[in-house]
Amino acid sequence: MQAFIIFVRHLFHMLIFVRGVLLSLVLILLAFALITAKVDNVPLHDALYFTFITALTVGYGDIVPTTGVTRAISVLTGFVGVIYVGLVVAVSTRALEHAVQEERQLQRDKLSRDKEQ
């Protein structure tokens, strides 16, 4: 459990470091949702749902773009989503690396203290 807590601490620290980029990507996705809602004349909640499902590359297919503009936006949404997910995965990987290093250092310190006693 201690290793997980260390990982979460490093993850939040690193997410805070890249929060500007993450927020910018989310704002781009929100803009895409607003454009989709306006151009395709769908409710905003459906456009938001469609945009985030597309960005996460799930794509259930229950809502589809009907105009050329919103189809192009869907492609851009996919690209932005891949960047967002890739960034979160990269940050998580780095946090895990730091957590493992910290856990190993704690174990070495404990062994050193045990040897001294």
Secondary structure, 3 states (H helix, E strand, C coil): CHHHHHHHHHHHHHHHHCHHHHHHHHHHHHHHHHHHHHHHCCCHHHHHHHHHHHHCCCCCCCCCCCCHHHHHHHHHHHHHHHHHHHHHHHHHHHHHHHHHHHHHHHHHHHHHHHHHC
